[in-house]
Amino acid sequence: MPIIVNLDVMMAKRKMSLNELSEKVEITLSNLSILKTGKAKAIRFNTLEAICKALECQPGDILEFVEE
């Protein structure tokens, strides 16, 4: 898939654990893990918004398009 999820990079920059982000965003650890590992096929805008608020970043900091 040409969309790369850089959630782990942003979490490291903000020194935030998966558990902490899960609590702030109110998403299960398993769903957040699926997103973090790039196995997710979709993300809701309200989830993306909550993640961006929690990590104080822009959607482009998390999602990247790479041509194959």
C-alpha positions as CSV (number, residue, x, y, z in Angstrom):
1,M,0.0,0.0,0.0
2,P,1.4,3.4,-0.9
3,I,0.3,5.0,2.3
4,I,2.9,4.8,5.1
5,V,1.8,5.3,8.7
6,N,4.5,7.1,10.8
7,L,2.6,6.9,14.1
8,D,5.5,5.2,15.8
9,V,7.9,8.1,14.7
10,M,5.5,10.7,16.1
11,M,5.0,8.8,19.4
12,A,8.8,8.6,19.8
13,K,9.2,12.3,19.2
14,R,6.6,13.0,21.8
15,K,7.9,10.3,24.1
16,M,4.4,8.9,24.4
17,S,3.7,5.2,24.9
18,L,1.1,3.2,23.1
19,N,-0.9,2.9,26.4
20,E,-0.8,6.6,27.0
21,L,-1.9,7.4,23.5
22,S,-4.6,4.8,23.7
23,E,-6.1,6.4,26.8
24,K,-5.9,9.9,25.4
25,V,-7.5,9.0,22.1
26,E,-10.0,6.5,23.6
27,I,-9.1,3.7,21.2
28,T,-8.3,0.2,22.1
29,L,-4.7,-0.9,22.3
30,S,-5.3,-3.6,19.6
31,N,-6.8,-1.1,17.1
32,L,-4.0,1.4,17.8
33,S,-1.4,-1.3,17.4
34,I,-2.9,-2.2,14.0
35,L,-2.7,1.4,12.9
36,K,0.8,1.8,14.2
37,T,2.1,-1.3,12.4
38,G,0.6,-0.1,9.1
39,K,-1.9,-3.0,8.9
40,A,-5.0,-0.8,9.0
41,K,-6.9,-0.4,5.7
42,A,-8.7,2.8,6.8
43,I,-8.8,5.4,9.5
44,R,-11.8,7.6,10.5
45,F,-11.2,11.4,10.4
46,N,-12.4,11.7,14.0
47,T,-9.8,9.1,15.1
48,L,-7.1,10.9,13.1
49,E,-8.1,14.2,14.6
50,A,-7.9,12.8,18.1
51,I,-4.5,11.3,17.5
52,C,-3.2,14.6,16.0
53,K,-4.6,16.5,19.1
54,A,-2.9,14.0,21.5
55,L,0.4,14.1,19.7
56,E,0.2,17.9,18.8
57,C,0.9,17.2,15.1
58,Q,-0.6,17.4,11.7
59,P,-2.1,14.5,9.7
60,G,0.8,14.7,7.3
61,D,3.2,14.0,10.2
62,I,1.5,10.6,10.6
63,L,0.5,9.7,7.1
64,E,2.8,9.7,4.1
65,F,2.2,8.8,0.4
66,V,4.9,6.9,-1.3
67,E,4.6,5.8,-5.0
68,E,5.3,2.2,-5.7
